[in-house]
Amino acid sequence: MTQTLEAEAERGFEPPSELYVDTAYVSDNSLHDQQERGTELVGPARPAPQHFKGYAADQFNVLNNKGYAVCPAGKKSVHRCLIDDSSSKDGYYRYEWGHHCDQCQQQKQCSNRKNGRRELVVGLHHDLLQARRIEMQSDEFKERMHQRSGVEGTVSESKRGYGLGRTRYRGLEKTSLGNYMKGAAVNVHRWIARLL
């Protein structure tokens, strides 16, 4: 996506105000990056990953801008620290509830740690991802996503009928040319079908 936008900018195209994407492109960092560029990334967010038994991150109310998070039991976190991960070049926040977990009735549903205390790790821009998951429940968002249906149908048709999923060429230039030809074939096929 970044290469395509950069190539369009080199050709003199204005950056789009909206980008309709699938789930793979929607993360807290991508939402933030596109927001910084003045572009709205429109697409569904993935469900929060659940690596262990307990509540997933999307069941917490995370307020990065205020410096705390609220757990499903309504308890405010007692500690937050910023972790700068040099290996992935991404930072993240870790929230801890500490003593709040000791007498919590939901402890067994929330944490599988020996001490029963919950920690939550989220990205620097998790609030954007959280807002998107809430927005996904609205009728307005579902209506906006109908615009992607035509694109999804075209991509599916291109993969099944014209082999868009794989290329027989090496190198970006040849592959791009091959994809343009496949796109043209889809357009011609649809034009003939419409005439008939």
C-alpha positions as CSV (number, residue, x, y, z in Angstrom):
1,M,0.0,0.0,0.0
2,T,2.8,2.4,0.9
3,Q,4.6,1.7,-2.4
4,T,1.4,2.3,-4.4
5,L,0.7,5.6,-2.6
6,E,4.3,6.7,-3.2
7,A,4.1,5.8,-6.9
8,E,0.9,7.8,-7.2
9,A,2.5,10.8,-5.5
10,E,5.4,10.6,-8.0
11,R,2.9,10.8,-10.8
12,G,1.3,13.9,-9.3
13,F,-1.8,12.3,-7.8
14,E,-3.2,13.9,-4.7
15,P,-3.3,11.6,-1.7
16,P,-6.7,10.0,-1.2
17,S,-9.0,11.2,1.6
18,E,-10.2,7.6,2.2
19,L,-8.6,4.2,1.7
20,Y,-10.9,1.2,1.7
21,V,-8.8,-1.8,2.9
22,D,-9.3,-5.3,4.3
23,T,-8.6,-6.4,7.8
24,A,-4.9,-7.1,7.1
25,Y,-4.2,-3.4,6.7
26,V,-6.0,-2.2,9.9
27,S,-3.7,-1.9,12.9
28,D,-3.1,0.7,15.5
29,N,0.0,1.9,13.7
30,S,-1.5,1.9,10.2
31,L,-4.5,3.9,11.5
32,H,-2.2,6.4,13.1
33,D,0.1,6.7,10.1
34,Q,-2.7,7.3,7.7
35,Q,-4.3,9.8,10.1
36,E,-1.0,11.7,10.2
37,R,-1.1,11.9,6.3
38,G,-4.7,13.1,6.4
39,T,-6.2,9.9,5.0
40,E,-8.9,7.9,6.7
41,L,-8.2,4.1,6.6
42,V,-11.6,2.5,6.2
43,G,-11.7,-1.2,7.0
44,P,-12.6,-3.7,9.7
45,A,-10.2,-4.3,12.6
46,R,-9.1,-7.8,13.5
47,P,-10.4,-9.2,16.8
48,A,-8.0,-8.8,19.6
49,P,-5.6,-11.8,19.8
50,Q,-6.1,-14.0,22.8
51,H,-2.9,-15.9,23.6
52,F,-4.2,-17.4,26.8
53,K,-7.4,-18.0,28.8
54,G,-8.8,-14.7,30.0
55,Y,-10.2,-11.4,28.7
56,A,-8.9,-10.2,25.4
57,A,-7.6,-6.6,25.0
58,D,-10.7,-5.4,23.3
59,Q,-12.7,-6.1,26.6
60,F,-10.6,-3.4,28.4
61,N,-11.2,0.3,28.1
62,V,-7.7,1.6,27.3
63,L,-7.1,5.3,27.6
64,N,-3.5,5.8,26.4
65,N,-3.9,9.6,26.3
66,K,-5.0,9.6,30.0
67,G,-2.4,7.1,31.2
68,Y,-4.6,4.3,32.5
69,A,-6.9,1.4,31.4
70,V,-10.1,0.0,33.0
71,C,-10.6,-3.7,33.3
72,P,-13.9,-5.6,32.6
73,A,-14.5,-5.5,36.4
74,G,-14.3,-1.7,36.4
75,K,-11.0,-1.4,38.1
76,K,-8.5,1.3,37.0
77,S,-4.9,0.2,36.4
78,V,-2.4,1.1,39.0
79,H,0.7,1.2,36.8
80,R,1.6,1.9,33.2
81,C,5.0,1.7,31.6
82,L,6.2,2.5,28.1
83,I,8.3,-0.3,26.6
84,D,10.6,0.7,23.7
85,D,11.2,-2.5,21.8
86,S,14.4,-2.0,19.8
87,S,14.1,-5.3,17.9
88,S,10.7,-4.5,16.3
89,K,11.3,-0.7,16.4
90,D,7.8,-0.3,17.9
91,G,7.0,0.8,21.4
92,Y,4.0,-0.4,23.5
93,Y,2.4,0.2,26.8
94,R,2.1,-2.4,29.6
95,Y,-0.7,-1.8,32.1
96,E,-0.9,-3.6,35.5
97,W,-3.7,-3.8,38.0
98,G,-1.6,-5.1,41.0
99,H,-3.5,-5.4,44.2
100,H,-6.9,-4.8,42.5
101,C,-6.7,-8.3,41.2
102,D,-6.2,-10.0,44.6
103,Q,-9.8,-9.8,45.8
104,C,-11.5,-9.6,42.3
105,Q,-14.3,-12.0,41.7
106,Q,-13.5,-12.1,38.0
107,Q,-9.8,-13.1,38.6
108,K,-10.1,-16.6,37.3
109,Q,-11.8,-15.5,34.1
110,C,-9.2,-12.7,33.6
111,S,-5.8,-14.0,34.4
112,N,-4.0,-17.4,34.3
113,R,-0.9,-16.1,36.1
114,K,0.2,-17.8,39.3
115,N,-0.3,-14.6,41.3
116,G,-3.6,-13.9,39.6
117,R,-2.6,-10.4,38.7
118,R,-3.4,-9.2,35.2
119,E,-1.1,-7.3,32.8
120,L,-2.2,-5.9,29.5
121,V,0.1,-5.0,26.6
122,V,-1.2,-2.7,23.9
123,G,0.3,-0.6,21.1
124,L,1.0,3.1,21.3
125,H,-2.1,3.9,19.3
126,H,-4.4,1.2,20.7
127,D,-7.1,3.9,21.3
128,L,-7.5,4.2,17.5
129,L,-7.9,0.5,17.1
130,Q,-10.4,0.4,20.1
131,A,-12.4,3.2,18.5
132,R,-12.5,1.3,15.2
133,R,-13.8,-1.8,16.9
134,I,-16.6,0.2,18.5
135,E,-17.3,2.0,15.2
136,M,-17.6,-1.4,13.4
137,Q,-20.9,-2.0,15.3
138,S,-22.6,1.0,13.8
139,D,-25.0,0.8,10.9
140,E,-23.2,3.7,9.2
141,F,-19.9,1.8,9.2
142,K,-21.5,-1.3,7.8
143,E,-23.1,0.8,5.1
144,R,-19.7,2.3,4.2
145,M,-18.2,-1.2,3.9
146,H,-20.6,-2.0,1.1
147,Q,-18.3,-0.1,-1.2
148,R,-15.7,-2.8,-0.7
149,S,-18.1,-5.5,-2.0
150,G,-17.5,-4.7,-5.6
151,V,-13.7,-4.6,-5.1
152,E,-13.8,-7.9,-3.2
153,G,-15.8,-9.5,-6.1
154,T,-13.3,-8.2,-8.6
155,V,-10.3,-9.5,-6.7
156,S,-12.0,-12.9,-6.3
157,E,-12.9,-13.1,-10.0
158,S,-9.3,-12.0,-10.9
159,K,-7.8,-14.7,-8.7
160,R,-10.1,-17.5,-9.9
161,G,-10.3,-16.7,-13.6
162,Y,-7.1,-14.9,-14.4
163,G,-4.5,-16.1,-11.9
164,L,-4.0,-12.8,-10.1
165,G,-2.8,-14.5,-6.9
166,R,0.4,-15.8,-8.6
167,T,2.7,-14.3,-11.2
168,R,4.9,-16.0,-13.8
169,Y,7.3,-13.1,-13.9
170,R,10.2,-12.0,-11.7
171,G,10.7,-8.4,-10.7
172,L,8.2,-5.7,-9.7
173,E,8.0,-4.1,-13.1
174,K,7.1,-7.3,-15.0
175,T,4.7,-8.4,-12.3
176,S,3.0,-5.0,-12.3
177,L,2.7,-5.1,-16.1
178,G,1.2,-8.6,-15.8
179,N,-1.3,-7.4,-13.2
180,Y,-2.3,-4.5,-15.5
181,M,-3.0,-7.0,-18.3
182,K,-5.1,-9.2,-16.0
183,G,-7.0,-6.2,-14.8
184,A,-7.7,-5.2,-18.5
185,A,-8.9,-8.8,-19.2
186,V,-11.3,-8.6,-16.3
187,N,-12.6,-5.2,-17.6
188,V,-13.0,-6.5,-21.2
189,H,-14.8,-9.7,-19.9
190,R,-17.2,-7.6,-17.8
191,W,-17.8,-5.2,-20.7
192,I,-18.7,-8.0,-23.1
193,A,-21.0,-9.6,-20.4
194,R,-22.7,-6.3,-20.0
195,L,-23.3,-5.9,-23.8
196,L,-24.7,-9.4,-24.0
